[in-house]
Amino acid sequence: MVCELDYSVERRWEGDYLKEKCMEVGLEEEYDAYLIRLRLYYIEVFLLLHWIVVLLHSGFLLATCDPIEFIHVDVVFYVIAAVSITGLMCINLIEDLVKRHSWIMYVTSVVAVLILVAVDLLTNVYHYHEHDWITGSFYDTYVILMIYMFLPIPNILAPLALGIVVSSIYVLYYFHYIASKYKFEISNKKNLNQLVADISHQFCLNVLGIFFRVMREILVRSSFLDRHQFVMDDIWLRNARAKEKLFLHSILPPQISQPIQNEIRNRIALAEKHRNVQFVSIGERIMSIQSHPDVTILYADIVNYTHLTTTLSVKTLVTLLHNLYARFDKAASHFTVQRIKFLGDCYYCVAGLINPDPDHAKWCVELGLCMIEQIHEVRASQKVDINIRVGVHSGGLFAGVLGATKLQYDIWGTDVVIANRLEATGVPGHIHTSERTLQFIEDHTYTVLPGTKAAIKDPYLLKHGILTFLIAPAEIPDRISFRHSNDDLESTSSMSVQFSQRSELNESKISLELRNEFKKMPVGPSRLRDKFKKLFNRKARNEPEKDVDDFQASLKFFFLGFTDHRLEYNYMRQPDYMLKFSILFAWCMSLSLISIELVFRHDGEDESYYIGSWVIFSLSILLIITWYKKICYWRYPEDGHKFSATEFNNKINFKWRAELKKKQREARLADQSISILLHNILPAHVVDIYLTSLAKHELYYESYEMVAVMFATLKNFELNLPSLRVLNEIISEFDRILLFYKDDYSVEKVKIVGCTYMAACGLDIRLSSTVSGRQSGHESIVQEVLRARRSINSFHRYNKLLKKKNEDIVFVMTAFALDLMRTLWMCNESYKNIPSDREMFSADIRIGISSGEVMAGVVGASQVHYDIWGNAVNMASRMDSTGVTGHIQVTDETASILHKCGIKCNYRGMTFVKGRGILPTFFVAIDENFNFQYINESWTSGHIEKSSSSSNELANSE
């Protein structure tokens, strides 16, 4: 039989469980050290109270007793006893001595109790024999409470034994007192009742002492567990914030990242408060863009990169790129140049962006020369045929982030395009710079040559009247070299090292911080020695106030009420999980007190019998109710309980609990924001794998047999702030569409480059081949994908061909591209109705898609960057750059797969593709309503023309 009542919460408030947990988390030693501090505080309080009691008692005796000379002996004995007890207790104030010899606490406590009991009783014996006074004991109650509350006796058994001994001594003395007073007529009912009442009184005192000890141990142990969790959560929060800052600053500069960081946290908090409410609408999204009028831009492009992506293995390519870009990053950091990002073979950065620098042009040129040296070193050491073109131009730009996901720092502006064109029209192994950049560099010693013929003919450079020059590399002895050892080259990025260092919590540091926190734990409202020092020392009184613990400052000195009334209200409303102990204590005390009352009642018909019986009955009902779950737990113990550290409900620790919950909430927000940031840097499936690679200081890379890649470029955008605001809205709408594809079909946004939106489908190796049973937010997507998969299956059955893996991702990517075109059309229609934006908004889109093998990995030193490489990526980029606005251009292979999906593709013709020559390309057939045009799925006639037939058709048309 099993008890169905949940006893887990109440279990956390029991001494044996708390002791077990303290030992489990290694707090027992610190707990013992804190108990010593707590006992020292209690000794201080006891000595103060004892002297007050002795002085008041002595004064009262001297003022009321007659003849007064009889009392002098009492006063002298009381003062001598107080001095002796003070001396004994002060021994316990030597912490090191007590820690080495714990028996001192027992011996001094027992001796102090015996001294006080002896003085109390022997003075009475003295008066009985000398003055024939029969007096009762004065310190019996005081001594019992002193044993349990103030004396530094550990545990509960020792004070219980001492309390029983003292109570027995006083009961025996009371027996002697009654015998002496009433001439040994003990058999008298009245005298016997008095003895019973005294025994009940002693019983009540010991029950009170035991209750105090039990409650104190529970509360102190709970405070330790709570403080331990408080410190660990605080460390967790700091570590989470450090990781959050590290990740965020790896993609965004601080001045851009802070508002985004705050916005992420605010949205998380709002989402928790108002579930199922969308707080972001068009026109209300983040657009963190800043203007920088005086900077220098550097573009660098690796020559022969396309050949590398098609000939090298994944590991070799990722290692090569990582080593190369790590060199560039370190060089950029040395010259205080901000790397923006790299796009496959293109690396671009800006000088004077984060911090204004009058020498920004010089540093960019120096960095360019250093990059040329680095590429020569890598070419010689790695035996690869690569070179580099560098373009440098000075001017102004806009910098910031666009969109709602994959927030990556980027730059825009006319001068940015000019720097890009200088790189494209440059010469490998040289820096192609503008006249304006050279004007910024005074007294240079560079070898300057005339610009290239390609630059003279470039339409964009001609339009803006850019005069260009070449700077040839030269051997300069004092130029800083960024050569690396083999170990450096094979290590992961500096961010990886920083992350792993911050992620691996230093155990010794945590232990030290825990010890310091436990030392700060208050043992009372204030230290009495500080009060007395201020009271009697004028110099100390004039000293400035020391910093007061925030938790103690939140409490009033009298009655320990919270200064914050809301906190006091919440404290009063919290459940009391130790109520069962209080009810048990009240039941025992009531039973004893009622028995005492009944002893002295002589009238058997007195109504006190009925009142007492009703009180006992009521408390018994409460006792059964409060202890029922405990009894059930005893009878049917549950195995495998798992309990967390818990807080206790005294005033100080209630405030700790409030602070703890606040820190836990902040840590949770930081943790969630880290997750959001990570998913804005890396694809979802890469996050966990990448973190594992970081911990092992390994490079992360992967290879896929089939991935569909899309480049979508928005056209007709002026590179000014109003146009960027519109661009931000469009990109954000694209990101919203991405949400429908991301989870169910693994469509990932890779990056945004200027006005180009890059995405890929199939980067998740866990990509499922079925969507049955899955709920999507866009039903039409589900239906279209199912139709495409049925069509692929029918095609392979009809042609008796072996089905290739994941061919349906090409259709998913194309469907996403079509949705982007629909979204842009809707944006166009919306902006037509806005007079202020009508003239500047006339955006159009061209899209290129390719599919095939793709390599992916995380590279870079100063900033983590996930990128993909391969022929499919190169071809998708070329399909975009050679495409036509309003169309989706695809390669021959991609068109064949779409044909299997039942999608019609129109042959465009033979198109020159950079790096590949003349190739056949196709436009995806789309009607005027932005819907696919489907072909006959009977597979009995018609097939997309092969490359050879495409060439014949082109020849016939010519």
N, C-alpha and C positions, 0 to 999 in steps of 0.2 A: 504494500500500500504506500502511496506517495502523497505527501501533503502538497496541495495545489496552491497554497499561499506563498507569495514571493517574500522571502525573508532576506533578500540580498542587501537591501538598503540598511535595515536594522543591524544586520551582521557587521556592517562596517563600523559600528559604534560599540563594539565589544572589545574588552581588553585583550583577550587571547588572540583575536584576529589582528588587532592593531600591532601587537608585539610581533606576531609572525610577519606582518608586512614590513615593519621596521627592520627586522633581521633580513628580510628578502632583498630590500633595496640598500642594505648596508648602512643603516642609520643608528644602529644600536650604540656604537661608540660615541657618536655625536649626541645621542639622546642622554647617555650617562653624563657627558660633559655638561650638557645644558641643565640636567638635574642638579649637578653640583652648584652651578650658578644660581639656580632657583632656590636651593637650600640656603645658600649664602644670603640671598635676599630675605628669605623667611627668618633667618637668624637675626639679621639687622632689625626686621620688623619686631621680632619677638623680644629682643633686648630692649628696644625702645618701649614697647608695651609693658614689659615686665617691670622696668624701672618706674613707669607711670603707675602701675598697679601697686607696687611696693610703697612708693611715696604716698599715694592716696590712702592706702590701707593704714600705713603708719600714722599719717596725719589724722585720719579718722579715729584711730584708737586713742591717740594723744588728746584729741579734742573731746571725746565722749566718755572715756573710761575714768572712773574714780575709785580708788586713789591712783593718780597718774604715775606715781613711782613704780607701781606694779607692772606697768606697761613698758617700761624702759628696756627690760630684758627682751620683750617681743620685738621691739623696734631694732635693737642691736642684732638679734638673730636674723631678722628679715634682711637687714642691710648686708650683713656678712654673707648670707646665702645669695643675695643678688650679686655681690661682688664675685663670689666663687663661681656662680653660674655664668656670669659675664666672662670671667677668665677662661672657663672651660669651653664655652661656645666660641670664643675668639680663636681658639686653636683651629677650629673648622674653617676659619676665614683664610687660612694658608692653603690655597688650592693645590699646589704641587705636593704638599705633605699629605693631604687627604687623598689625592689620586694615587699616591704610592702606597698608602696604608689606609685602606677603607675601614679597618676595624676601629679607627679613631672615632669615626662618627657614632658607632654603636656605644663605645665606652663612655665618651663624653656625654652622650644623651642619657644613658642609664644613670650615670653618676649625678648629672644635673637633676634628673627626676627624683632620685633618692634623697638628694640634699633638700629639695623643696618639700617633699613629703615628710622627711624627718623633721625639718624645722616646723612645719605646720602641726604635726602631731606631738612632737616633744615639748613644744611650748604649752600645749594643752595639758600634757602630763605634768609639766612643771607647776602650772597653776593649780592643778588638782591636789598635788601633794604639798605645795607651799602655801597656797591661799584658799584651798578647799573650793576652788572654782571648777565646776563641771561644764566645759565648753565643747561645742561641736567643731568639726573641721571647717576651715575657710577655703582652702585651695583645692578641694577635691575636683570640682568641676573644671577649674582652671588648669589643673595638671593634666587631666584626661584630654582636654582640647589642645593643650600644648603639645602633648605626645603626637597626636595625629596631624596637627596643622603646621607646627613650626620646627620641630626637632628634625635634624638631618639623618633620620633613620630610613634607609632604602626599603623598597618593596612594601608589603602590607602585613606579612606574617610577624615580623619583628615588632612593629608598633602595636599590633594586636595583642601579642603575648605580653608586652610591657604594660599595655592598657589593662589587660585582665589582672595582672599582678597588682597594679596600683589600685584597681577597683576592689580586689579582694582585701587588700590592706585596709582600705577605707571602710569596707563592709565590716571587717573584724573590729576596727576601731569603733564603728557605730554600734556594733553589738556590745562592746565594752562601755560605750557612752550610755546606752540604755540601761545596761546592768548596773552601772554606777549611779545613775540618776534615779532609777526606780528600785534600788536595793535588790537587784538581781531577780526581779519578778518578770522573767522573760515569758513565762507561760500566760501572762496576762494578754488577752486578745488585742487590746489597744496597743500595747508595746510591740507585740509580734507584727501587727499591721504596719507599724512605723518601720520595722526592719525590712519587711517586704517592699514597702515604698522606696526605701533607700536602695535596695537591690534593683528595683525597676528603674530608678534614677540612674544608677551606674550603667545598667543595660542600655538605656537611651543614649547616654554619652558615648559609649563605645560604638553603638550603631551609627550615630552621627559622625564619629571619627572615621569609621570604615567607609561610609558613604562619601565623605570628603576625599579620602585617599583614592577610592575607585574612580570618582569623577575626575580628579586631578590627573591620574595616570591616563585615562581615556583622552582627556582634552590635550594634555601635553604630547602624547604620542600622535594624536590626530593632527596637532599643529605641526609636528615634524613631517608627517606625510604630506600635509598640505603645503608646507613651506618647500619641501623637496619638489613637489609638482610645480609650485610657483616658480622656483629657480629654473627647473628644467624647461618649462614652457617659455620662460624669459630667454633662456639660451636658444631654444628652438626659434623663437621669434626673431632674435638678433641674427641667427644663422639664416633664417628664411629671408629676412630683409637684405642681408648681405648677398645672398644668391640672386634675389630679385634685382638688386642694384647692379650686380655683375652682368646678369643676362641682359637687362634693359640697356645698360651703357655699352654692351657689345654690339648693339644694333643702332642705338640712338644716342646723340650727345645729351649731356645732362639738361641743358636748357630746353630741349625738346621733350626729353623723356619724363620730366617731372609732371607736367600737366597730364600726359597720357597715363602715367602711373596713378595719379590721383583720380583720373576719370575711370580707370579700370576698377579701382577699389570702390568708388562711389556707385558704379553700376552693379557690382557684386552685392553691396549693401542694399541697394534699392531692390534688386531682384529677390533678396531674402525677405524683405518686408512686403513687397507687392509681387506675388507670384503670378505668372501668366500675363504680365503686363509688359508691353514693349515700350521702352523708354527712349528709344532712338528712332527718330523719323527724319525724313529728308529735310535738310536745312538745319538740323540740330546735331549733326555729327561733329566729331573732332576734326579740325584742320589745323595742325600745328605747322605753320609755314612762316619762315622768317626771311627778311631781305638782307642780303650782304652785298653792299655796293663796291667793295674794294678787296678782291681776292684774286688768286691765280689758280686756274684749273689745269690739271694734268690728266691726259688720257694716254694709256699704254696698251698696245695690242700685241699679243704673241703671234709672231709669224710662223706659219706651218702648223698651226694648232689643229686645224681640221684633219690633217694627216695623222696627228698623234692620237686623236680620239678614235680613229678607225683601225689603228695598228697596235696600240698598247693595251695591255690587260688592265682590268679595273684597278687592282692594287698598285700597279706601276704608275698608271695615270694619276690616281689620287695622291700617291706619295710624291710624285713629281710636282704636281700643282701645289700641294701643301708646302713642300719645301721652298718652292719658288715664291709663293705668295707670303709665306712666313718671312722670307728675306725682305720682300717688299714692305711688309708691315713694320718690321723692325727698323728699316731704313726710314720709312715715313714717320715713325714715332721719334726717331732721332732728329729729323729735320722739322719736327712739329707740324707735320702735314696730316690732315684728317683724311683717312681712307673712307670713301663713300661705299663702294661695293665693287665686286668684280663679276663680270658677266661672261662666264666661260673663258674666253681668251682675252677679255678686255678688263683692265684694272684702271679705275679712275679715282682721283683724290683731289683735295682742295687745300691750299695753304691760306692762312689768315681767316679761317672760317670760325673756329671755336673761340680763339682769342685773336683780336686784331694784331697784325704784325706788319710793320712797314717793309720788311724784307721778304714778303711772301713770294715775290717773283723769283728771287734768288734761291730760296729754299726749294721751290718746285724744280728749277733747272738743276740744282745740285742733286735732288732726288732722282731726276730723270737720268743723269749721268751715272749715278750709283746703280740704278736699275739696269742700265746697259752693261755695266761691269758684272752685275750679278747674273745676268742671262748668259754672258760669256763663260762665267765660272761653271754654271749649271750645264751648259752645252759641253764643256770640256770634261767635267766630272761624270756626267750621266751618259755621255756619248749619244746625245740626241740632236737632231738637226732643227734647232729653233733659233729665232732671233726676235727682236722687239722693235716696234715703231712707237715713238713718243711724240705727243702733241701737247704744247703748253701755250696757254693764252690767259691774259689778265683782263679782268672786268668785274661785272656784277652778276648776281644770280639770286634765285630763290631756293631755299633749302628747307626740308621738312619731311613730313609723311602724308600719304594719301590713303584713303580707303578705310575699311573696317577690320580687315584681317591681314596677317603677314605684314605688320607694320615695319617697313624698311625705310631707312633714311635715304633720301635721294635729292638731286639738284635739278633745277630747270632754269632756262633762260637762253637768250640769244648767244651770250658768250660761252655758254656750255656747249651749244651746237657748234660754235666756231672751233672750240678746242677739240671737239670730236672730229670735225672735218680736217683739222690740221694733222691729227693722227692718221686719218684715213689716206691723206694725200702725202704723207711723209715717206722717208726712206729708212729701211731697217738699219739699226745701229746708230741712228742720229736722232737729235731732238729737233722737231719741226715747231718753231715758235713764231709768234707774231711780233710785229714791230713794237707794239705797245708793251709787251713783256720785256723786251730788251731795253726799252726806255726806263723801266723801273730799276734795272740793274746798272749801277754806276761802277766805273773802274773795273770792269770784269776783264778776265784774261782768257775768255773762251775763244775757240776758233770758230768764227762765224762765216758761214757760206751763204750764197744766194738760195732762195726758196726753190721748190720743185716746180716742174712744168705742170704737174697735175693740179697744184694749188692755183696756178695762174688761170687754169681753165675751169676750176670748180665754180659752179653757179652761185653757191651760197657765199663763198668767200668773195667772189666778185661783187655780189649784191651789197655786201657790207664794207667793201673797200679794204680788205685785209691784205697787208703786205707781209710776206713771210720770209723767214730765214732758217737755215739749218745750223745747228751747233754740233760740231763733230766731237766725239769723245777723245780725251787726251789723258795720258798717264800723268796724274798729279800726285806727287809723293805724299803729301799731307792729307789726302782724302781718306776719310774713314772707310775701312773695309768691313763688310758684314759677312765675312766667311764664317762657316759653321763647322763644328765637328760632326762626325757621323752620328754621335749620340744626339746632338741637337737636332739634326735633320730627321731622325727617326722618332723624335719625341712628338707628342701632341702639342697643340697650341698652348700658348701661355695662359689663355683663359681656362683650358682644361686643367692645368696645374693649379691655378688659383681656385677653381671650383672644387677640385678634389681636396685641396687644403682646407677650404672652408667647410666642406661637407663632412670631413672626418673630424668629429668633435674630439678635442684633446681631453682624455679622461682625467689627467692630473689637473688640468685647468678647471674642469667642472668640479672636481673634488675640492679644490681650493676655494672656488666660488661658493660652493655649498657650505663649507666650514665658515667662511666669512659671513654668509647670510645667517647661519645658526648662531654665530656670535652676536649678531645684531638683534636677534629675537628678544623682545622685551620680557623681563621677568615680573614686571609690575608697572603701575602707572608712571612711576618716576623713581630714580635712585635717591634714597634717603640721604646718603652722604652728601649729594649735591645740594639738597635742600638745606641741610645744616651748615654746609660750607658757606652758602650765600647768607644764611641767617646770622652767622656769627663772625663772618669775615667781610669787612667792608671792602677790601680790595677785590675779593671775589664777587661781591655784589655789583661792583662797577664794571666788571668784565662783560663784554658783549655776550649775548645769548648764543649758546651752541645750537647747531642744527638739530632740530627735533625730528625724530622719526615721523614720517607722514601719517603712519597708522596711529601712533599715540597722539599726534596733534589733532586727529579727527575726533578724539574723545574728550569729554568734559572731565575735569579733575574730580568733581564730586558726583557720585552716583554713576559714573562711567557711561553717561549717555552720549550718543553721537551728536556732534555739532550739526551734521546734515540731517534734517528731520526726515527726508525721504529714505535715507539709509536706516534710520531708527525705525521707521515704519516697516520697511522690508525685513528688518531684523526681527521685529515682533511677529511678523506674519509667517516666518519660516517654520517648518515642522520641527518638533522636538523629538528626535529619535531616541533620546535617553529617558523618555517619560516613564518607561517601565521601572527604571531604577528609582526615580523620584516617587512613584506610587508605592513601590515596595518599602522604601524608607518611611514614607508617610504612614503606611499601614502598621509597620513595627512601632513607630513612635506613638501613634494614636493608641495602639493596644496597650503600651506601657503607661501612657499618661492617663488613659481611662481607668486602668487598674489602680493607679495611684489615687485617682479621684474617688474611686469606689471604696478604697481602703479607709479613707477618712470620712466616708458617709455612714452614719449610724442608722438612719431611717431607711428601712428596706423598701418602703413604698415611694421613695424619692424618685422624681421623674428623670433624674440623671441616668438611671438604669436604662430607660427607654431611649434617651438621646445617645448615650454611649453605644447601645446596641445598634441603633440606626446608622451611626457614623461608621462603626466597624463593618456593618453589612454593605454600606455604600462603597467604602474603600475596597472591600473584598470583591465586589462586582467589577470595579475599575481594575483591580489587580488581575483578575481573570482575563479581562478584555485585553489589557496591555501585555500580558505574558502568554497569551494563547498561541501567538505565532512562534514564540520562543519554545514553548512546550512542544508544539507541532514539529519544529525543527529538530528538537532533541529526539523525538520519537521516530521521525522519518528523515534522517539527515540526507541531504542532497550531495551527490558526489560531483566533483569537478567544478565547484563554484569558482567563478573568476570575478574578482572585485578590483576596482581601481582605488588609487589613493583618495582620501576623503578629507573634507574640511570639517571643522568643528564650529560650534555655535556660540562661542564666547565672543565678546565684543571685538577684541583685536583681530581674531582669526576670521570673524565674519567680514571685516573690512578686507582682509587678505583674500577671502574668497571672491569678493566683488572685484578686486584688482586682478585676481587670477582669471576670472571669467572674461574680463576685459582683454587681458593679454592673450587668452586662448582665442578670442574673437579676432584680435588683430593678427595673431599668427595664422589663423585660418584664412583670413583675407589675403595675407601675404603669400601663403601657400597656394591659394587659388589664383592669385595674380601671377605667380611664377608659372603655374600650369598654363595660364592664358598666354603669357609671354613666350614660353617654350613652344606652344603650338602656333605662335605667330612667327617663330624662327624656323621650326622644323615641321615636317609632316607629322601627323598624329602617330603613325606607327613607328616613327624613328625615335621619338622622345625617350622611351624607356631603354631602347637599345643604345642610344647615344650616351645616356647617362652612365650606363654600364661601361661603355668604351672609355668615357672620361675617367671613371674610377680606376680603370686598368691602364690609363695613359696610352691608349691605342687610338689609331686612326679609325674612323668609321667610314665604310664604303659598302656598296652593294651593286649587284648587277641584275638586270631584268631582260627577259627574252622579248617581251612585248609590252611596249608603253606607247600610248598616244600622246603627242605633244602638240600644244596649240600656242601660237602667237597671234594676239589680236591688237592691232594698232589703231588708235583713234586719230583721225585726221582733222585738219582745218582748225587747229588750236593755236591761238596766239599765246606765247609764253609770258603772260602777265598775270597779275594776282587775280583779277576777276575770272580769267579763263581757268586758272588753277582751282578756283573755288568750284566752278562748274565741273571740272575734271574730277575733283574729289567726290562730288555727288554721284557722278556716273560710276566711278570705280567702286564706291560704296554700294551702289545698286547691283553692280556685278558681283560683289562679295556676298550680297544677300541671296542672289541666285545660286551662288556657289554652295550655300548651306543645304540646298535641296539635293545636291550631288555629292557632297563631301562624305557624309557618313555611309550612305547606302552604296555609292558607286566609286568611292575612293578617288574623286577628282580633287587634286591638290593645286592650290595657287602657289606657284613657285616664286614669282617675283613680279615687280612692276618696274619697268625701265622707261623713264620719260613718260610717254603716252602709250606704251605697249604693255599689255596684260598677258603674262605667260602662265600657263597651267598645264598640268599633265594628268593622265589617268592611267592607273595600273602600277603606281609606285608602291602599293601595299601588297606584299606577297600573300597576305591572307584574303585577297580579293575573292569573293564568292562567285560561283557560276550560276547562282539562282537567287531570285528575290522572293520566292514563295514564302508567305508567312511574315514578311517584313512590312512594316508600316512606313510609308513615305509621306512627306508633307505635300507631295506633288503627284497626284494620281496619274496624270497624263504621262509623266516620265516613266512610271512603272509599266504602263501599257505599251509605250513605244519600245522600251528595252525588251520586254517580253516578246513583242512582235519581231524585233530584230534577231533575237536568239532563235525563235522558231524558224525564221527565214534562213539563218545560217545552218541550222540542223537539216532543213529541207534541201538546201543546196548541196551539202555534203552527201546526203543520202542519194540524191538524184544522180550526182556525178561519181558516186562511189569513191569518195575521197576521204582521207583521214582528217578529222577535224583538228585544226590548230588551236592551241590554248589561248584563251582570253582575247579572241578576235572581236568580241562584242564591245571591248573598251573603246575601239575606234568609233563605233556608233555613239557610245555615251559621250565621248569627247566632242563629236560633231553636233550632237543634240545640245550640249552645253554651249557650243559656239553659236548655234542658232538662237538659243535663248538670250545670249548676249546681244545679238542683232535685234531681237524683239524688244529687249529692255532699252536699247539705245533709241529705237523708234518711239517708244513710250516717253522717254525723256525729251526727245525732240518735240513731240506733241505738247508736253507739259510746258516746256520753255517758250513755245510759240505764244502761249497765253500770258506770258510775263513781259510787259513792254520793255522794261529795263534790260532784259537779257535776250530779247528776240534777235537783235542785230549781231551780238557777239557769238551767239550759239548757232552753229551750223555744222555740228560734228557728224562725221561719217566713220565707218569702220571697215577695215580690211582684215581678213583672217587667213592664216596659213596653218595647215595641219599635216603632220607626218607621223608615221608609226614605225616601230621596229625596236631593235635592241638599244638599251639605254644604260649608262653607268651613273651612279649617284654617290655622293659622299659629303662629308663635312670637312672644310679646309679653312685655313687662315690662322693667324697668330693673335692679333689684337681683337678681332671680332669673329665670332662664330658665323659661318656661312654655309648653308646647304645649297648644293647646286647639282645639276644633272648635265651629262655630256653624252656625246655619241652622234652617230649619223642622223638618227631621227630628230635630235634637237637641232642640228645644223640645217637639215632640210626643212623643218617647220619654220625656222627663222627665214630661210630663203623663200619659202612659199608665201610668207607674209610680205617680205620686202619687194618681191616681184609680183605681188598680187594686185588686185583691182578692188577699189572701194565698193562696198556693197556685196562682195562675193566671198565665199570660202574656197580657197584654192588648196588642192591636195595633190600628193604625188600619185604616180601610177599604182604603186603597191597599196596605198591607202584607199584609192578609188576602187580597186578590186575587192577589198574587204567590205567597203560600203555597198558594192554591188551584191555581195552575198547577203547583206542585211536588207536588201530590197530597195536601197536608195539609189536614185538615178544620179549619175554624174556626167556632166557635159564636157566633152573634150575641148580644151582651150587651144592647144597647139604645142609646138616645140618652144620651150622657154629657156633662155640662157640662165644658168644657175652658177653663181660664183663658186669655184672650187670643184664643180662637177661637170661643167660644160652644158650642152644643150640637152634638155630632158623633156619628155611629154608631161604635161600637167593638166589638171581637170578642175572644173568648178562644180561644187555640189549643187544640184538642181533644187531651186527654192522658188515657190510661187510668190505672187504679190502679197499674200497674207502671211508670209514667213513660215510656210509649212513645207516639209519635204515633199518632193515629187517621187512617188514610188513606181517601181517598174513591175512588169508581169512576173509573178513568182512561180510560173509553171516550169521555168528553166528549160523550156523546149527550144527557145530561140533567143538569140541576142545575148551578147556578153560584152562587157566593156572591152573596147579595143585594146589589144596588146600593144606593146611599144612598137613592134614592127608595123602593124597595121596603122598605127597612129602616124608613123613616119610616112607611109604611103599616102595616107589621106592628106598630110601636109604637103607632100610633093604634088598631088593632084590639084590641090587648091592653088598652089603657086603657078 
